[in-house]
Amino acid sequence: MAIDLFKIGPITLHGYGLMIGIGLIMALIVGEKWFVKKGLKPEAVLDIVLICGIFGFAGGKLLFIITEWKQFLAAPLSVLGSSGFVVYGGIFVSVLCIMLYCRIKKYYFMDYFDALVPEVALAQGFGRIGCFLAGCCYGHETHAWYGVVFPENSLAVPGVKLIPTQLISSVGDFAIFGILMLIDIKTKNHPKRLAGDVGFCYMILYGIGRFLVEILRNDPRGAVGALSTSQFISIFMFGLGVILMIAQRFRKETKKPEEV
């Protein structure tokens, strides 16, 4: 793991930034092919990836500021300049912006939501590798064989074995990507399949996975009672996914998904 991979003059290539970039590029490549296969507008992929990149970062930073509000009031520049970022903030703001984008373009949001979420999980998988390289989002100390010792310049506690929660999250995100793609393909002709189901499955799976991984994490982060901020949000993420999937079945004239 390494925060800085190499320097070329005044330019430094950070491991975290590199993996975020790779994640966005992979989401763009896979998304463009997937959108075409589903009969959606391929030119929308670049727009949506840019929306996720820009507004996802802004939303993640905004939620981090909220969770660290006291510190922000005391030293705003230190919080703004830190690497702190809450993924859920990025997810929620990105979805709202994509809904607005689809409304402006007159696209049916649920179709694009279903096509988009697998690529979101894919990008998150690469992003978590970036977390591992930087040392953020680390786990509890452990003596198990899978423990990782981070270097002195890492954001993690150095010199002791820590649970590599970043890699566990990465594997989970890649698994969610594969599961969502499989669900989308295998259920395309199922009579009970509705537009939005794949997106709701993402909300359910990510909510469960994030809640469980948070149990293993030990980095400083906000809390709501006995739960971390992300665990608290995960409960609502999971519940909202279930409720929306059920509610979709009671809506009149709900659109069937495009055939793959």
SULFEN-V624299 format. One record per residue. SS is DSSP state (@ for helix, = for strand, . for the rest). Layout:
BEGIN
<<SS> <SS>>
END
This chain:
BEGIN
<<.> <.> <.> <=> <=> <=> <=> <=> <.> <.> <=> <=> <=> <=> <@> <@> <@> <@> <@> <@> <@> <@> <@> <@> <@> <@> <@> <@> <@> <@> <@> <@> <@> <@> <@> <@> <@> <.> <.> <.> <.> <.> <@> <@> <@> <@> <@> <@> <@> <@> <@> <@> <@> <@> <@> <@> <@> <@> <@> <@> <@> <@> <@> <@> <@> <@> <@> <.> <@> <@> <@> <@> <@> <@> <.> <@> <@> <@> <@> <@> <.> <.> <.> <.> <.> <.> <@> <@> <@> <@> <@> <@> <@> <@> <@> <@> <@> <@> <@> <@> <@> <@> <@> <@> <@> <.> <.> <.> <@> <@> <@> <@> <@> <@> <@> <@> <@> <@> <@> <@> <@> <@> <@> <@> <@> <@> <@> <@> <@> <@> <@> <@> <@> <@> <.> <.> <.> <.> <=> <.> <=> <.> <.> <.> <.> <.> <.> <=> <=> <.> <.> <.> <.> <.> <.> <.> <.> <.> <.> <.> <=> <=> <.> <.> <@> <@> <@> <@> <@> <@> <@> <@> <@> <@> <@> <@> <@> <@> <@> <@> <@> <@> <@> <@> <@> <@> <.> <.> <.> <.> <.> <.> <.> <.> <.> <.> <@> <@> <@> <@> <@> <@> <@> <@> <@> <@> <@> <@> <@> <@> <@> <@> <@> <@> <@> <@> <=> <.> <.> <.> <.> <.> <=> <=> <.> <.> <=> <=> <@> <@> <@> <@> <@> <@> <@> <@> <@> <@> <@> <@> <@> <@> <@> <@> <@> <@> <@> <@> <.> <.> <.> <.> <.> <.> <.> <.> <.> <.> <.> <.>>
END
